[in-house]
Amino acid sequence: MAPKPGPCADVCNQDDKNWFVLLRGKRYGPLYLCGTGACADRGVVDPEAGVWCLGWDEWRIARNVPGLFKPDRSQAGTRPTS
């Protein structure tokens, strides 16, 4: 179950310290989005980790949170196959 939601909109401001990360069954936060992104860049937060922000009804998978991970440059310029 997610922590009690707050007044934050669905997409939180990078400056808002309203982010939480679930790693190995333990919740960490509150964090800034830029701090959470830095952890993702270093591999501390993997794409399958749980992420939650004030205002969300439930935890989300980190890879589905826009702006958390930098785009994979190896995929840049590729087109999906049909």
SVG drawing of the C-alpha trace seen along z (x, -y; Angstrom):
<svg xmlns="http://www.w3.org/2000/svg" viewBox="-5 -23 32 30">
<polyline fill="none" stroke="black" stroke-width="0.4" points="0.0,0.0 1.3,-3.5 1.9,-6.1 -1.0,-8.6 -1.3,-10.8 -0.6,-14.5 -1.4,-17.6 1.1,-16.9 -0.1,-16.7 0.3,-13.5 3.6,-14.8 5.7,-16.1 8.0,-19.1 11.7,-18.2 12.2,-20.6 9.5,-18.9 11.0,-16.5 8.0,-14.1 9.6,-11.0 10.0,-7.5 11.8,-4.5 11.3,-0.8 14.6,1.1 14.9,4.7 11.7,4.3 12.7,1.1 11.3,-2.3 13.6,-5.3 12.6,-9.0 11.4,-11.6 13.8,-12.4 14.0,-15.0 13.3,-13.7 16.8,-14.8 18.3,-12.8 16.3,-9.8 17.4,-10.2 21.1,-10.4 20.6,-7.1 19.2,-5.6 22.2,-6.9 24.5,-5.1 22.5,-1.9 21.3,-2.1 17.7,-2.4 17.0,0.1 14.2,-0.1 12.2,2.5 12.3,0.7 9.1,-0.7 8.7,-4.5 6.0,-6.6 5.3,-10.4 2.8,-12.3 -0.4,-12.5 -0.2,-9.0 -2.6,-6.3 -0.1,-3.5 3.5,-2.6 4.8,-2.6 7.6,-0.7 10.6,-3.0 11.0,-2.4 7.5,-3.8 8.2,-7.1 9.0,-9.8 12.3,-11.6 13.7,-9.2 16.0,-7.4 18.0,-8.9 17.0,-7.7 19.0,-4.6 21.4,-6.0 21.7,-2.6 18.0,-2.8 18.2,-6.3 17.3,-6.5 15.9,-3.0 12.4,-2.3 10.0,0.3 9.5,3.3 6.0,4.1"/>
</svg>
